[in-house]
Amino acid sequence: MSSARRLMALACPLLVLSAAACTPSASHEDAKPPPTDPSASSSGGTKAGLRLTDAIGRLKVTREARSGYERDKFHLWTDEDHDGCDTRKEVLLAEAVKKPQQGKSCKLTGGSWRSYYDDKTVTNARKLDIDHVVPLAEAWDSGASKWTPGRRALYANDLEGERSLVAVSLGPNRTKGDKDPAEWMPPAKDATCTYVTDWVTVKLRWKLSADRAEVKALRTTAAGCKDATVTLTPAP
């Protein structure tokens, strides 16, 4: 398991989500809280806290292009630390509310998770998707088309980015597909501030652009997230 997610999993009960004031549900806080200290160091780079509205203002606004996209251009679910657990299972282990049993070849049994998109508890790992908060196709449109295959693999398996990958119910994730916040928001009302915060965090981490409709939707939602902050951790 990556160092960032290992620490996150251990510290999980003690941390509080930055956007807590606008997202009263505790479900996502239990499963995947971001660090509360914006000056804390990370292997991904120096962290700095920004108000969500200010962070949105840092996004490069430009048109997006889907030309040439293929999902296979992002190498998914690698095992970078060679511990037998690929990226999917690392996320499941880190975000478990009740830790699953880990068997041979990282086979996971038992456990429970909180899907913050729909505010539901899931007790079967097979009923969870590991969602790229900013979908692969959206990343491609926003700048990843110019990356090397190696950098796209880093993005697809970003365990160091604490907001990049989330374990969520199959239903809302399949409905989301490759849509951006102008086209889709989580069905749980208490999840919107968290989701927009996560989205902006990932876009800034990887220096991805945003189109005008996307930024408009982000600003509209952020207006109701008065205490939400974005923690900037540049990608390697």
C-alpha positions in Angstrom: 0.0 0.0 0.0 1.3 3.5 -0.8 2.7 5.5 2.1 0.0 8.2 1.8 -2.9 5.8 1.8 -1.4 3.7 4.5 -1.2 6.8 6.8 -4.7 7.9 5.7 -6.2 4.5 6.5 -4.6 4.5 10.0 -5.5 8.1 10.7 -9.0 7.8 9.3 -11.1 8.2 12.5 -9.1 11.3 13.6 -9.4 13.4 10.4 -12.2 15.8 9.3 -13.1 16.5 5.7 -12.3 20.1 4.6 -15.8 20.6 3.2 -17.5 19.3 6.4 -19.5 22.4 7.0 -21.3 22.1 3.8 -21.5 18.3 3.8 -23.0 17.2 7.1 -23.1 13.5 6.3 -20.2 11.7 8.0 -20.0 8.9 5.4 -17.2 10.2 3.3 -15.3 11.5 6.3 -15.2 8.0 7.7 -14.0 6.4 4.5 -11.7 8.9 2.9 -10.8 12.1 4.8 -8.2 14.5 3.5 -5.5 15.9 5.8 -6.5 18.9 7.9 -3.1 20.5 7.9 -2.6 22.3 4.6 1.1 22.8 5.2 1.8 19.1 5.8 4.4 17.5 3.5 3.7 14.7 1.1 5.7 12.5 -1.3 3.7 14.2 -4.1 5.0 17.7 -3.3 4.3 20.6 -1.0 0.7 21.0 0.1 -1.1 24.4 0.4 -4.7 25.1 1.3 -7.0 27.2 -0.9 -10.6 28.2 -0.6 -12.6 26.2 -3.1 -13.7 29.3 -5.0 -10.1 30.5 -5.3 -8.9 27.1 -6.4 -11.5 27.0 -9.2 -10.1 30.4 -10.3 -6.7 28.6 -10.9 -8.1 26.2 -13.5 -7.0 26.9 -17.0 -10.2 27.4 -19.0 -10.1 26.1 -22.6 -12.0 23.9 -25.0 -11.7 20.2 -24.7 -11.0 17.6 -27.4 -11.8 13.9 -27.3 -10.0 13.0 -30.5 -7.9 9.8 -30.3 -9.1 8.7 -26.8 -9.0 5.0 -26.0 -9.3 3.7 -22.5 -6.4 1.3 -23.1 -4.1 4.2 -23.3 -4.3 4.4 -19.5 -2.6 1.3 -17.9 -5.0 0.4 -15.1 -4.5 -1.4 -11.7 -0.8 -1.8 -11.4 1.0 -3.2 -8.3 3.8 -0.6 -8.0 5.0 -1.8 -4.6 4.9 -5.5 -5.5 2.9 -6.5 -2.4 0.4 -8.5 -4.3 -2.4 -5.9 -4.1 -3.1 -3.9 -7.2 -4.4 -0.3 -7.2 -8.1 -1.4 -7.0 -7.4 -3.5 -3.9 -5.2 -0.8 -2.3 -8.1 1.7 -2.5 -10.5 -0.9 -1.0 -8.1 -1.6 1.9 -7.5 2.1 2.5 -11.2 3.2 2.4 -12.7 0.3 4.3 -14.9 1.3 7.2 -14.6 -2.3 8.5 -11.4 -3.8 7.2 -11.7 -6.9 5.0 -9.7 -10.0 5.6 -6.8 -10.3 3.2 -5.9 -13.7 1.8 -3.5 -15.1 -0.7 -2.9 -12.9 -3.8 -4.6 -10.1 -1.9 -8.0 -11.8 -2.1 -10.4 -9.7 0.1 -13.3 -11.1 2.0 -15.7 -9.4 4.3 -15.4 -5.7 5.2 -17.7 -2.7 4.6 -17.4 0.6 2.8 -19.3 3.8 2.6 -20.0 5.1 -0.9 -20.2 8.8 -0.6 -21.7 9.4 -4.0 -25.0 7.8 -2.8 -24.4 7.7 0.9 -24.8 4.0 1.1 -23.0 1.2 3.0 -21.6 -1.6 0.8 -20.5 -4.9 2.3 -19.5 -6.7 -0.9 -16.4 -5.4 -2.6 -17.7 -6.7 -5.9 -20.4 -4.2 -5.7 -18.0 -1.3 -5.7 -16.2 0.5 -8.5 -13.0 2.3 -8.0 -13.8 5.6 -9.7 -11.4 8.1 -11.1 -13.0 11.3 -9.7 -11.9 13.0 -12.9 -12.6 10.2 -15.5 -9.9 9.0 -17.8 -11.7 10.3 -20.9 -12.2 13.7 -19.2 -8.5 13.7 -18.3 -7.6 13.0 -21.9 -9.8 15.9 -23.1 -8.1 18.2 -20.5 -4.5 17.5 -21.3 -3.6 13.9 -20.8 -3.7 13.3 -24.6 -0.3 15.1 -24.6 1.2 12.9 -21.8 3.6 10.0 -22.2 2.1 6.5 -21.6 4.0 6.4 -18.3 2.4 9.6 -17.0 -1.0 8.3 -18.0 -0.3 5.1 -16.0 0.6 7.3 -13.0 -2.7 9.1 -13.3 -4.7 5.9 -13.7 -3.2 4.5 -10.5 -2.8 7.6 -8.4 -2.6 6.3 -4.9 -0.6 9.2 -3.6 -3.3 11.7 -4.6 -5.7 11.3 -1.7 -8.7 12.6 -3.7 -8.0 10.9 -7.0 -9.6 7.5 -6.6 -12.7 6.6 -4.6 -14.6 3.4 -3.9 -18.2 3.9 -4.7 -21.4 2.0 -5.5 -21.7 0.6 -9.1 -25.0 2.4 -9.9 -23.9 6.1 -9.5 -20.5 5.4 -11.0 -21.9 3.8 -14.1 -24.4 6.7 -14.5 -21.6 9.2 -14.1 -19.5 7.6 -16.9 -17.1 10.2 -18.3 -19.3 13.2 -17.5 -18.0 16.3 -15.8 -19.8 18.4 -13.1 -21.8 20.3 -15.7 -23.4 17.0 -16.7 -23.5 14.9 -13.5 -23.3 15.3 -9.8 -23.6 12.7 -7.0 -27.2 11.7 -6.1 -26.6 12.3 -2.4 -27.2 16.0 -1.7 -24.6 16.1 1.1 -21.9 14.8 -1.4 -21.9 17.8 -3.7 -19.4 20.0 -1.9 -17.1 17.0 -1.3 -17.3 16.0 -5.0 -16.6 19.4 -6.4 -13.7 19.8 -3.9 -12.3 16.4 -5.0 -12.7 17.3 -8.7 -10.9 20.6 -8.4 -8.1 19.0 -6.3 -7.4 16.4 -9.0 -7.5 18.8 -11.9 -5.0 21.1 -10.2 -2.8 18.3 -9.0 -2.4 17.1 -12.6 -2.6 20.5 -14.2 -5.7 19.6 -16.3 -7.8 22.3 -17.9 -11.5 22.8 -17.7 -14.1 24.0 -20.2 -16.5 27.0 -19.6 -19.6 24.9 -18.8 -17.6 22.8 -16.3 -16.2 25.9 -14.5 -19.7 27.5 -14.4 -21.1 24.3 -12.7 -18.2 24.2 -10.3 -18.7 27.8 -9.3 -22.4 27.4 -8.9 -21.9 24.5 -6.5 -19.0 26.1 -4.7 -21.2 29.0 -3.8 -22.9 26.8 -1.3 -19.7 25.3 0.1 -18.5 28.3 2.1 -15.9 26.5 4.3 -14.6 24.1 1.6 -10.9 24.1 0.9 -8.7 22.5 -1.7 -5.3 21.0 -0.7 -2.9 21.3 -3.5 -0.4 18.4 -3.9 1.3 18.6 -7.3 1.6 15.3 -9.1 5.2 13.9 -9.6 
